[in-house]
């Protein structure tokens, strides 16, 4: 598979901090978001690429694997993280390397202890208890599935292929990245299948458990005098009342506007709105005169 330079995609240095990664992602995601580029297939593909890069680089463990594996990362990821990986680059001998297809690494390396040590040396702790899409001795079947944040808020359905069958699976509201959805008898051998959920980032929101954070920008005049500002929520836009004297970076809480609890969708987190105040770089003569007059008032 083709190597993707996630650092180049986000336009950041390989030593970028977590905050620099987040800022670069938010800037690009807003620029290429489908809502801002309706019908633009190139922008849609770029948006997907940006999300893919952020999913890897924002996760310390995934980023470590990516940095270690380099060109081999895409193949390792496509195999689910462990199973069916082409180990020819690690085991050489014949021209082009020897194809080693491994199902049970414990047997290959002589037991779990040696196996665990081997993987710690290469992948920094990634071992046989990993949750990749692989078949181990326990024959647990897993399949990744990606959904949007709004789908995670509402709950959604996916049609999947398993053992030649098409299955329609309901994904409950409130799931988060790493959640497992059990599909009874959904595996090819009739055992249970587990969908491993990945919730794609939404440039409008930052998620922390059941709580969501979003940003709005207001003028200095609205901050001083008060007013209303539109705020995006998972269910649509609403108007937030800004009181006079609002300070830069002040946070307002909208109770019950966050993500639902996966076990009880009636329970919802909160939506926190961070307010940024935009200072005008130029003022009209009248604005300047009024401000100067106000400044002279004791």
QUISUL-V717585 format. One line per field, one symbol per residue. phi: phi as a letter, one per 30 degrees, with the letter a starting at -180 (. if undefined). Layout:
phi = ???
This chain:
phi = .ddcddddedibddcddddddddddddddddceedcbdicddddddddddddddedddcedddddddddhdddddddddjjbdidddddcccldeijcdccccbddddcijddddddeddddcijdbdcdcddbccddhdcbbdbcbdddddddiabbcbcaiiccbccccddjdbejdccdcdhddecjddccdcdbcddcddbccbiccbbbbbcbddddddcilbbdbdbdckcbccdcdeidceidccccdiccddddcbdddbdccccccccccddbbddddddddddddddd
